[in-house]
Amino acid sequence: MRYTQTTLKKIEELFSEIDYTIRYEKGNFQSGSCLVENRRIAVVNRFFDTEARINCLMEILATLEFQPETLSEKSQELIEKWKRE
């Protein structure tokens, strides 16, 4: 997988499709996902570069439960490409 802004945008769209909000916040913390008052939020450190953001979001995605069949074709292709690597 190439670590570009385009790839990051595709991953952000995928998170949107599974009803997760991505927030880029500053601070000294580990990135991750959480459920706050029934809102699905993935929090990523604002100071991460593009590669670190992609890696972090893909790690979070691996822990989430969702139905790949409900995603758009582009998102399904992205997940398949990621699984092959």
Secondary structure, DSSP 8 states (H G I E B T S, - for coil): ---SHHHHHHHHHHHHHTT-EEEEE-SS---EEEEETTEEEEEEETT--HHHHHHHHHHHHHH----GGGS-HHHHHHHHHHHH-
